[in-house]
Amino acid sequence: MITDNLFNLVACHNCDLLHKVDTREAVGHMVRCTRCGTVLQRSTKDSLNRTLAFGISGLVLFIVANMFPVISIQANGNLYESTLLSGVMALYHDGMWGLTILVLLTSIVAPLLYLSALVYLLLPLCMGRVAWQSKKIFRSLTLVGQWEMVGVYIIGSMISIVRLEDISAAAPGVAIFALGGVMFSVAAVRTTINPDEIWRSLERGSLKAGNN
């Protein structure tokens, strides 16, 4: 069919040369541009399901990270616990507006949006369906993902714990380990995700919906 042939056409993003690519290539197969050598397609095993699994894992761990303390501090017989949100609120009350927005965006908003959008997009695709506004959401995923900096937050928290140990008993909370899991999950998503396969699935799903 003509539509099937269109799905097999891939333009090189470097030199714009159009190629006909077999979408059923074996796992591990790599297709390069015949003109400039740019990688056009890399086949990965069960990319959609694996990416979805890592996305769900990351989202669950992120929820856990927001329910438990990041740092626990014991001083003068009192126990103080700091969560992701309380840390942001502390910056706000100290008048650090710019830092408040930056931490809120990179440590809470961006990871939540990225993982939620990923699950919203891939869960229906794995069931042979297409979610509402999937194409627009997928286009925005890359931009949102660039603002996700959970790793930087973890490093900053660990440095704070080391410094506080001199004046009080400070220990990492459950949220630190959960955020470590989030960081691993996001890294795994970026390794397993296959944008070409997602676009083909979205196009096929749109055509099926249009024919019904």
LUMVOGU-827675 format. One record per residue (C-alpha): residue in three letters; x, y, z. Coordinates in steps of 0.2 Angstrom, whole numbers, padded with zeros to 4 digits, always signed. Example, Ala and Ser with C-alpha at 12.3 -4.5 7.8 and 13.67 -1.06 7.14 Angstrom:
<mikes>
ALA+0062-0022+0039;SER+0068-0005+0036;
</mikes>
This chain:
<mikes>
MET+0000+0000+0000;ILE+0005+0018-0003;THR+0004+0022+0016;ASP+0015+0007+0020;ASN+0028+0014+0008;LEU+0027+0031+0016;PHE+0031+0024+0033;ASN+0047+0016+0026;LEU+0053+0033+0019;VAL+0066+0042+0031;ALA+0074+0058+0027;CYS+0092+0061+0034;HIS+0091+0075+0047;ASN+0109+0080+0042;CYS+0108+0081+0023;ASP+0090+0078+0019;LEU+0093+0063+0007;LEU+0077+0052+0007;HIS+0080+0034+0010;LYS+0068+0019+0009;VAL+0071+0009+0026;ASP+0064-0008+0031;THR+0056-0005+0048;ARG+0057-0024+0051;GLU+0076-0025+0052;ALA+0084-0036+0065;VAL+0087-0030+0083;GLY+0104-0021+0084;HIS+0103-0017+0065;MET+0109+0001+0061;VAL+0104+0011+0045;ARG+0115+0025+0040;CYS+0114+0038+0027;THR+0122+0033+0011;ARG+0128+0051+0008;CYS+0134+0057+0024;GLY+0134+0042+0036;THR+0122+0049+0049;VAL+0113+0036+0059;LEU+0095+0035+0052;GLN+0088+0021+0062;ARG+0093+0009+0076;SER+0083-0006+0079;THR+0080-0010+0097;LYS+0071-0025+0105;ASP+0053-0021+0111;SER+0057-0003+0112;LEU+0039+0003+0116;ASN+0036-0009+0131;ARG+0053-0007+0138;THR+0052+0012+0138;LEU+0035+0012+0145;ALA+0041+0001+0159;PHE+0055+0012+0164;GLY+0043+0027+0162;ILE+0030+0020+0175;SER+0044+0015+0187;GLY+0051+0032+0186;LEU+0034+0040+0189;VAL+0030+0029+0204;LEU+0047+0032+0212;PHE+0045+0051+0209;ILE+0028+0050+0219;VAL+0037+0041+0233;ALA+0051+0054+0233;ASN+0038+0068+0236;MET+0030+0058+0250;PHE+0045+0055+0261;PRO+0059+0067+0267;VAL+0075+0071+0257;ILE+0085+0075+0273;SER+0082+0071+0291;ILE+0092+0082+0304;GLN+0092+0079+0322;ALA+0098+0093+0333;ASN+0096+0098+0351;GLY+0084+0083+0353;ASN+0073+0089+0339;LEU+0070+0080+0322;TYR+0068+0090+0307;GLU+0064+0083+0290;SER+0065+0092+0273;THR+0055+0086+0258;LEU+0056+0092+0240;LEU+0042+0104+0242;SER+0047+0111+0259;GLY+0064+0114+0252;VAL+0057+0124+0238;MET+0046+0134+0250;ALA+0061+0138+0261;LEU+0069+0146+0247;TYR+0053+0156+0243;HIS+0052+0162+0261;ASP+0070+0167+0261;GLY+0067+0178+0246;MET+0077+0168+0233;TRP+0064+0170+0219;GLY+0075+0165+0205;LEU+0082+0150+0214;THR+0065+0145+0219;ILE+0058+0144+0202;LEU+0074+0135+0195;VAL+0073+0121+0208;LEU+0054+0120+0207;LEU+0055+0118+0188;THR+0070+0106+0187;SER+0067+0095+0202;ILE+0048+0094+0202;VAL+0038+0101+0187;ALA+0050+0095+0173;PRO+0052+0077+0179;LEU+0033+0075+0183;LEU+0028+0082+0166;TYR+0041+0072+0157;LEU+0037+0055+0165;SER+0018+0058+0165;ALA+0018+0063+0147;LEU+0028+0048+0142;VAL+0016+0036+0151;TYR+0001+0045+0144;LEU+0009+0043+0126;LEU+0016+0025+0127;LEU+0002+0016+0137;PRO-0011+0018+0123;LEU+0002+0014+0110;CYS+0007-0002+0118;MET-0012-0007+0117;GLY-0013-0002+0099;ARG-0022+0015+0102;VAL-0017+0033+0101;ALA-0020+0045+0115;TRP-0027+0063+0112;GLN-0015+0075+0106;SER-0001+0062+0106;LYS+0009+0070+0092;LYS+0010+0087+0100;ILE+0015+0079+0117;PHE+0029+0069+0109;ARG+0036+0084+0101;SER+0036+0093+0117;LEU+0044+0079+0127;THR+0062+0083+0121;LEU+0060+0101+0127;VAL+0053+0096+0144;GLY+0066+0083+0146;GLN+0080+0095+0144;TRP+0074+0104+0160;GLU+0074+0088+0171;MET+0089+0089+0182;VAL+0086+0077+0197;GLY+0104+0072+0197;VAL+0110+0089+0201;TYR+0097+0090+0215;ILE+0103+0073+0222;ILE+0121+0079+0222;GLY+0117+0096+0230;SER+0107+0087+0244;MET+0122+0075+0248;ILE+0134+0089+0249;SER+0122+0098+0261;ILE+0121+0082+0272;VAL+0140+0081+0273;ARG+0141+0099+0278;LEU+0128+0097+0291;GLU+0136+0082+0299;ASP+0148+0094+0308;ILE+0135+0103+0318;SER+0121+0090+0319;ALA+0116+0072+0315;ALA+0110+0073+0297;ALA+0105+0058+0286;PRO+0098+0055+0269;GLY+0080+0051+0268;VAL+0070+0039+0258;ALA+0067+0052+0245;ILE+0085+0053+0241;PHE+0085+0034+0236;ALA+0069+0036+0227;LEU+0076+0051+0217;GLY+0091+0040+0213;GLY+0079+0028+0205;VAL+0070+0041+0196;MET+0087+0047+0188;PHE+0091+0029+0183;SER+0074+0027+0176;VAL+0075+0043+0165;ALA+0092+0037+0159;ALA+0085+0020+0154;VAL+0071+0029+0145;ARG+0083+0039+0135;THR+0093+0023+0131;THR+0078+0012+0125;ILE+0066+0025+0117;ASN+0065+0024+0098;PRO+0057+0040+0091;ASP+0056+0033+0074;GLU+0046+0018+0080;ILE+0035+0030+0091;TRP+0031+0041+0076;ARG+0027+0026+0065;SER+0015+0019+0078;LEU+0007+0036+0080;GLU+0004+0038+0061;ARG-0003+0020+0059;GLY-0014+0023+0074;SER-0021+0039+0067;LEU-0024+0031+0050;LYS-0034+0017+0059;ALA-0044+0030+0068;GLY-0048+0039+0052;ASN-0054+0024+0043;ASN-0066+0019+0057;
</mikes>
